Amino acid sequence: IFSIGWGPLTGVLLAEMFPLRVRGSAVGVGWAINRLVSGLVVLTFLPLSAVVGVGGVFSMYFLVALAALWFSLYVVPETKGVTLAS
């Protein structure tokens, strides 16, 4: 399921957003943050579902996904036609 969602886009976006001189470090930090947030989701799912129910937790995840979609559409720069080195 990870591969058909937003998961792999992290690597693509990180590799295209940073200049070559910092790309390796920036991608490493980005992936570390990605894995930490994924771990946070795993650790908080059961406690949250006990408080707001499974539907409530998935509603919160849905709101985060909508925020990610908005961010992708309006904040992430377009890289089509731009060379990887620039």
Steps between C-alpha positions, in 0.01 A plus 500: 500500500791737574613482138166610355454799729702806600787287638745489209439864409711605796814367336414651164422842642804509725733400218363773273465787748852542628816615321776246441728637772252413777285237333647196676468647848158652432359172366638317804341748742175492304479120510585500872212739566274286280582186698459679836156627401404153375606359836297768676192394306554137600556586867199728530239306302375275780493768773320742268252236386416430864416869548331603173431163337647351185283723280624806685863401453452439129318833474806667649723315253268615220538862610878463502482349148291796383756738648775307317306526174453875546870539584599300191278702269574849630840496673723232344679652199443353155811325366375403155748618239762593760831314493589290803816703558311830523 
